[in-house]
Structures are given as structure tokens and as C-alpha cells.
Amino acid sequence: MEDEAFERPQDVRPLEGLEEAAPNPEGLDEAASIPEGFGAVLPDPEVPEATEPGLEAPEDVNVPSVEGPRHYEFDAGNPYLAPEPPSRTPAWLELLMTVLGTLVLAVIIRVFIAETYEVPSGSMLETIQLGDRLVGEKVTLHWSEPVAGDIVTFNDPDGSGTTLIKRVVATEGQVVDLQDGYVLVDGKVISEPYVMGKPSYALDGHASNLSENVTFPYTVPAGCLWVMGDNRTNSLDSRYFGAIPLDSVTSKALFIYWPISDVGTL
């Protein structure tokens, strides 16, 4: 409330001798002087009415808009903004999409990347035990062919519909022979420590995909592999059904993952 008897002075000048009368604050130099005009009260600047014709706001003045509420986009990293509205997708549809996505991913992995197998026979003893479970990879088959020493899985040439597992001994164009229990490739006895000293002999009989027994020496046809089981005295392999087509190979065995006592690379 304004006092009627009080009039605001238009100009206030510093009193003479103010420097001597003013108290000395802590740490100020007693020789310091008060700047000229200290304590002066300047008159209020004249502000033109907003309704004056031709009046424009200065360009360097930013006047915030207060018309209506402000709206913000959701930012997960800003805790002061409103949370994102909940999804309107029904829960059953989200569950269905999750299940379908999982199935599609599993099929893609199994067809193009890797697959697991359980070995039910002893044809690969002592390398692979009965009941061992292993992983076979399929990625490298898209750009490279198996080589001698690789353990591969393939479709049974006899047409049983089962998947077999054997070791590659020779590739296309090579000549395989069996002499005195040893395997010769291109006329040279190959080193096979994995057979544990068991002899390799020709088998009497053949699979239904052949019209006669396999005879030696045997030249591996183009696009084929000669495969044999490590358990040479108890394995029906290329000695029984001949060389297998490359396109029948389904994977290259990588490692045994179960049981724990047999875990290891192949």
C-alpha cells in the first residue's frame, strides 16, 4: 500500500563522505572506493502500450507461449516425462507371435546352421559311444566340402530314412584299397589311430542301392565321399553301400555335449 505523504524521489545521489561513513566489510581494502553513482535509483523506463500501432517485440526477446498445455514426446531416458502408453496388442496375440517366432527361429537354425543328434549304434566306437549326443554344424557345407578325417552325418543310401554318422576316408577321384587289414588311399597306407588297431576288411554283402558287392581297388566317383566307421569290425559303411553323394551329407560333427563324461570335440 502506498503512503500518500510519501513521494518517490526521482534522483538519489550518494551522500558526501559516504566512503568514510560506510562500514568496512570483511576482507575489503580500506582504500577501495565506491563507484560513482552507487545507490542511484534510475527512473522506470517508459514501456509503450501493447495496443500502440506498429509495435513489434524485439527480435532478441523470446516470449514463451502459455497458450494451452505443453506436449512432450516419450523419452525412456528422461524420468520426468510421462511413460509410454501401454501396448494395445492383446495378450493372446503377443503370446502367439512369440511362439511362432520361436518355431521359425528353431527351424532356421536346424536347417541352415546346426543340429543335434543322438548316436544309437556302436559303429564309431571308441570315438563316439552309444547314446552320445553331439552337435553337427551345417554352415561350412555351403562353401566347402568335407575332407578326409571329418566326421559327417548323412542320409542312409540304403533308403531307410535314418541319419548315419561315419568318418570321411577318401574324396572324389581317390582310389581306396584294403590290404591285410589296412586301408590304402592312392596306394599309400593311411594312419588311423582312431580304429584302435582293428583291421579293415571287405564285407560280404551289399545294400539295396547296389546290385553287387563293392570290390577293390575302388575309385571314388565325382561328387562322392568314401566313409567308414571307426569300429571297423562292426560297421556297415562304404564297404557295404558304396560311396555316398555329397548332397546327402547333412552336417559335420563338431563336439559331444552329453553325457558330461564324454564331452569333447570331434
C-alpha positions in Angstrom: 0.0 0.0 0.0 1.4 3.4 -1.0 1.7 6.2 1.6 0.0 9.4 0.3 2.6 11.5 2.1 5.5 9.6 0.5 6.8 10.7 -2.8 9.3 8.6 -4.7 12.5 10.6 -5.3 13.4 10.9 -9.0 17.1 11.1 -8.4 19.1 10.0 -5.4 22.7 10.9 -5.2 25.3 9.4 -3.0 25.9 11.3 0.2 29.1 13.2 0.6 31.5 11.4 2.8 29.8 8.1 2.2 33.2 6.4 1.7 34.2 7.3 5.2 30.8 6.5 6.8 30.3 3.2 5.2 31.4 0.2 7.3 34.3 -1.8 6.1 33.2 -5.4 5.2 35.4 -8.3 5.9 38.5 -8.5 3.7 37.8 -5.3 1.7 40.6 -3.0 1.1 40.1 0.2 3.1 41.5 2.1 0.2 38.8 0.8 -2.2 36.4 3.5 -3.3 32.7 3.2 -4.1 32.0 3.6 -7.8 30.3 6.8 -8.9 26.6 6.6 -8.9 26.4 3.8 -6.3 23.0 3.6 -4.8 21.3 5.6 -7.5 17.8 4.7 -8.4 17.0 5.2 -12.1 13.6 6.1 -13.3 11.4 3.3 -14.7 11.8 3.0 -18.5 8.8 4.0 -20.4 7.1 0.9 -21.8 4.8 1.6 -24.7 1.3 0.2 -24.6 0.8 -3.1 -26.4 -2.0 -1.5 -28.3 0.1 1.2 -29.9 0.0 0.8 -33.7 3.2 -0.7 -35.3 4.6 -2.0 -32.0 6.8 -5.1 -32.5 8.6 -7.2 -30.0 12.4 -7.0 -30.2 14.0 -9.9 -32.1 16.2 -10.9 -29.2 13.4 -11.4 -26.8 11.9 -14.8 -26.6 8.5 -14.8 -25.1 7.3 -18.3 -24.1 3.9 -19.3 -25.2 1.4 -20.0 -22.5 -1.5 -20.9 -24.7 -2.7 -24.5 -23.8 -0.7 -27.4 -22.2 2.7 -28.3 -23.4 3.2 -31.7 -25.1 6.3 -33.9 -24.8 7.4 -36.9 -26.8 8.2 -40.0 -24.7 11.8 -40.4 -23.8 12.8 -43.6 -21.9 15.9 -41.9 -20.6 14.1 -39.0 -19.1 12.3 -39.9 -15.8 10.5 -36.6 -15.7 8.4 -37.2 -18.8 5.3 -39.2 -18.9 5.7 -43.0 -19.5 4.9 -44.5 -22.9 1.3 -45.6 -23.1 0.8 -49.3 -22.7 0.6 -51.5 -25.9 -2.9 -52.2 -27.1 -2.0 -55.6 -28.6 -4.0 -58.4 -26.9 -2.0 -60.6 -24.6 -3.0 -63.8 -26.5 -1.8 -62.3 -29.8 1.6 -61.4 -28.3 1.9 -64.9 -27.0 1.0 -66.4 -30.3 3.6 -64.2 -32.1 6.2 -65.2 -29.6 5.6 -68.9 -30.1 5.6 -68.6 -33.9 8.8 -66.6 -33.9 10.5 -69.2 -31.7 9.4 -72.0 -34.0 10.6 -70.2 -37.1 14.0 -69.4 -35.5 14.4 -73.1 -34.4 13.6 -74.3 -38.0 16.1 -71.8 -39.5 18.8 -72.9 -37.0 18.2 -76.6 -37.7 18.1 -76.3 -41.5 20.9 -73.9 -42.1 23.1 -73.6 -39.0 23.3 -76.7 -36.7 21.5 -79.8 -35.5 21.8 -82.1 -32.6 22.0 -85.9 -32.9 21.9 -88.9 -30.6 24.1 -91.9 -31.7 22.2 -95.2 -31.2 24.9 -97.6 -32.5 28.5 -98.5 -31.8 29.9 -98.2 -35.4 32.0 -95.2 -34.3 33.5 -96.7 -31.1 35.7 -95.7 -29.5 35.4 -92.1 -30.8 31.7 -91.9 -30.2 30.0 -94.0 -27.5 26.4 -95.4 -27.7 24.0 -92.8 -26.6 26.3 -89.9 -27.0 24.6 -86.6 -28.1 26.5 -84.3 -30.4 26.2 -81.1 -32.4 26.7 -81.1 -36.2 27.2 -77.8 -38.0 25.9 -77.0 -41.5 27.2 -73.6 -42.2 30.6 -74.6 -43.8 28.9 -77.1 -46.1 27.5 -74.1 -48.1 31.0 -73.2 -49.3 33.4 -76.1 -48.7 33.3 -79.9 -49.0 34.2 -82.3 -46.2 37.8 -83.6 -46.3 39.4 -86.9 -45.2 39.3 -87.1 -41.4 36.0 -85.2 -41.0 33.1 -87.0 -39.2 29.9 -86.4 -41.1 26.2 -87.2 -40.8 24.3 -88.2 -43.9 21.1 -89.8 -45.2 21.3 -93.6 -45.3 22.0 -94.6 -49.0 20.0 -97.8 -48.4 16.8 -95.7 -48.2 15.9 -96.4 -44.6 15.3 -92.8 -43.9 17.7 -92.7 -41.0 20.7 -90.5 -40.5 24.1 -92.2 -40.3 27.4 -90.9 -38.9 30.9 -92.0 -40.3 34.3 -90.7 -40.9 35.5 -89.5 -44.3 38.4 -91.6 -45.6 38.7 -90.6 -49.2 37.2 -88.0 -51.6 36.3 -87.9 -55.3 38.9 -89.3 -57.7 40.9 -91.1 -55.0 41.4 -94.8 -55.1 40.6 -96.9 -52.0 42.1 -100.3 -51.4 42.0 -102.8 -48.5 45.1 -105.0 -48.0 46.0 -107.2 -45.0 43.6 -105.2 -42.8 44.9 -101.8 -43.7 43.3 -99.0 -45.7 45.2 -97.6 -48.6 44.3 -94.4 -50.4 46.1 -93.8 -53.7 48.4 -96.7 -53.0 49.5 -95.5 -49.5 48.6 -96.9 -46.1 46.9 -94.1 -44.1 47.4 -93.5 -40.4 44.2 -94.3 -38.4 44.9 -94.2 -34.7 41.1 -93.9 -34.0 40.5 -97.5 -35.1 42.4 -98.7 -32.1 44.2 -101.4 -34.1 41.1 -103.1 -35.5 41.6 -104.4 -39.1 39.6 -103.2 -42.1 38.3 -106.0 -44.4 35.9 -106.1 -47.3 32.3 -107.0 -46.4 30.4 -109.9 -47.8 27.1 -108.4 -48.9 25.7 -105.1 -50.1 22.9 -102.6 -49.5 19.8 -102.4 -51.7 21.1 -99.4 -53.5 23.8 -101.6 -55.1 23.5 -104.5 -57.4 26.7 -106.3 -56.3 29.3 -106.2 -53.6 31.9 -103.4 -53.5 35.2 -104.6 -54.9 38.7 -103.2 -54.5 40.6 -101.2 -55.5 37.6 -98.7 -55.7 37.7 -95.3 -57.3 35.5 -92.7 -55.6 33.1 -91.2 -58.2 32.9 -87.5 -58.8 30.7 -85.7 -56.2 31.0 -88.5 -53.7 32.8 -89.4 -50.5 34.1 -92.7 -49.1 33.2 -93.1 -45.5 33.9 -95.7 -42.8 33.1 -96.3 -39.2 35.9 -96.2 -36.6 34.7 -99.5 -35.3 35.9 -101.4 -38.4 34.8 -104.8 -37.3 31.3 -103.7 -36.6 30.3 -101.0 -39.1 28.2 -101.0 -42.3 29.8 -98.2 -44.3 31.0 -97.6 -47.8 32.2 -101.2 -47.9 28.5 -102.0 -47.8 26.6 -99.2 -49.6 29.4 -97.7 -51.7 30.5 -94.0 -51.8 27.9 -91.5 -50.7 26.8 -88.4 -52.7 28.0 -85.1 -51.3 24.5 -83.7 -51.4 23.4 -86.4 -48.9 25.7 -85.0 -46.2 23.7 -83.2 -43.6 26.4 -81.8 -41.2 29.9 -82.1 -39.9 30.1 -83.3 -36.3 31.7 -80.7 -34.0 31.5 -81.9 -30.5 29.8 -84.2 -28.0 27.8 -82.3 -25.4 26.3 -85.2 -23.4 26.9 -87.1 -21.2 29.3 -84.9 -19.3 31.9 -87.7 -19.1 32.1 -87.9 -22.9 32.1 -84.1 -23.7 34.7 -83.2 -26.2 35.5 -82.1 -29.8 35.4 -84.5 -32.7 
